[in-house]
Amino acid sequence: MSIGREFKGSKIIVWPHYIDETLPRSKGRKIAKNKSVRKPSLEELKTAAELLNLNPIVENEKRYPREWLSPAGRVIVDKKMPKNKTLELIASKILELRRKHRE
């Protein structure tokens, strides 16, 4: 599935690069480093989006345009708030899940 006109304005594409604290903004990070996550996986993105009721759709075969040689995959979620706020909430949820997993 690719985002077509029927989804424009109602869905957001979330690439792992958008919330990866190891990447500079020039490589795709979209949120502040202190709100980002170290190397998020697609599974973590999906789980966090599910817990936030964002109805995630995982596309494993997609490649991030700036890094098209490395397979990254992406998650498409419902747009319920501005994109940056959505990304911050997903990153925050992943951090929370990682903390719980360590305990």
C-alpha positions as CSV (number, residue, x, y, z in Angstrom):
1,M,0.0,0.0,0.0
2,S,1.3,3.4,-0.8
3,I,-0.3,6.6,0.5
4,G,-2.6,7.8,-2.2
5,R,-4.8,10.8,-2.5
6,E,-7.6,9.1,-0.6
7,F,-5.4,9.1,2.5
8,K,-3.9,12.6,2.1
9,G,-4.5,14.5,5.3
10,S,-5.8,11.5,7.2
11,K,-2.6,9.4,7.5
12,I,1.0,10.0,8.4
13,I,4.0,8.1,7.3
14,V,6.5,7.3,10.1
15,W,10.0,6.1,9.1
16,P,12.3,4.9,11.9
17,H,14.7,7.6,10.8
18,Y,12.3,10.3,12.0
19,I,12.7,9.4,15.7
20,D,16.2,7.9,15.7
21,E,18.5,9.8,18.1
22,T,21.7,8.5,16.5
23,L,20.9,10.4,13.3
24,P,21.3,14.1,12.6
25,R,18.4,16.1,11.3
26,S,20.2,16.2,7.9
27,K,19.7,12.4,7.7
28,G,16.0,12.5,8.6
29,R,15.5,12.9,12.3
30,K,12.4,15.1,12.8
31,I,12.1,15.5,16.5
32,A,14.5,16.8,19.2
33,K,17.3,14.5,20.2
34,N,16.2,14.5,23.9
35,K,12.8,13.2,22.8
36,S,14.2,10.6,20.3
37,V,14.9,6.9,20.6
38,R,18.1,5.0,19.9
39,K,17.6,2.9,16.8
40,P,13.8,2.2,16.9
41,S,12.6,-1.0,15.2
42,L,9.5,-1.3,13.0
43,E,8.1,-3.7,15.6
44,E,8.5,-1.0,18.3
45,L,6.9,1.6,16.1
46,K,4.0,-0.7,15.4
47,T,3.5,-1.6,19.0
48,A,3.7,2.1,20.2
49,A,1.2,3.2,17.5
50,E,-1.2,0.4,18.5
51,L,-1.1,1.4,22.1
52,L,-1.8,5.0,21.0
53,N,-4.8,3.8,19.0
54,L,-3.3,5.1,15.7
55,N,-4.2,2.0,13.6
56,P,-0.7,1.3,12.2
57,I,-0.1,-0.3,8.9
58,V,3.4,-1.8,8.5
59,E,5.2,-1.7,5.2
60,N,8.4,-3.8,5.5
61,E,9.4,-3.6,1.9
62,K,9.6,0.2,1.7
63,R,12.9,2.0,1.7
64,Y,13.6,5.4,3.2
65,P,14.3,7.8,0.3
66,R,17.5,9.3,1.7
67,E,18.9,5.9,2.6
68,W,17.4,3.7,-0.2
69,L,20.1,1.1,-0.1
70,S,19.3,0.0,3.4
71,P,15.9,-1.6,4.0
72,A,14.1,0.3,6.8
73,G,10.3,-0.2,6.3
74,R,7.7,2.3,7.5
75,V,4.5,2.5,9.4
76,I,1.5,4.4,8.3
77,V,-0.7,5.8,11.1
78,D,-3.9,7.8,11.5
79,K,-3.4,11.5,11.7
80,K,-5.0,12.6,14.9
81,M,-2.7,15.5,15.7
82,P,0.2,17.3,14.1
83,K,3.0,15.1,12.7
84,N,5.7,16.2,15.2
85,K,3.4,15.6,18.1
86,T,2.6,12.2,16.8
87,L,6.3,11.4,16.4
88,E,7.0,12.6,19.9
89,L,4.2,10.5,21.4
90,I,5.4,7.4,19.5
91,A,9.0,7.9,20.7
92,S,7.9,8.5,24.3
93,K,5.8,5.3,24.2
94,I,8.8,3.3,22.8
95,L,11.0,4.6,25.7
96,E,8.3,3.6,28.2
97,L,8.1,0.1,26.7
98,R,11.8,-0.3,26.8
99,R,11.9,0.7,30.5
100,K,9.2,-1.8,31.3
101,H,11.0,-4.5,29.3
102,R,14.2,-4.0,31.4
103,E,12.4,-4.4,34.7
